[in-house]
């Protein structure tokens, strides 16, 4: 499978809307459940989009509706998080502006490492390289 024929939107990824929520005491956002599966089973994680990503209906009385994110956008986010596996905790904190004396930062770092582990588990090295090649230009 060459990168030219690799269709990122055909990956075994399912994206389902969960709800509108508030994350980390910030602005409201839409929460999505992302499920990646293969013959080993499946892995689920959450993905969030801002309310600005909703449809803009022509009629003012119709509420804007969430727009399902593209698999390429979700993969970009997951692979960016997975880059934490290239760093030790202190270097990761320094690179991404976290305090290495923070439990919150440590938890975020661990979640990123878990993402890296699951991407390696559910995608072959060839698939991961193809995905990385596609998303590096996003």
Beta strands, then each sheet from edge to edge (+ up, - down):
strand 1: 13-22
strand 2: 28-38
strand 3: 41-50
sheet 1: 1+ 2- 3+
end
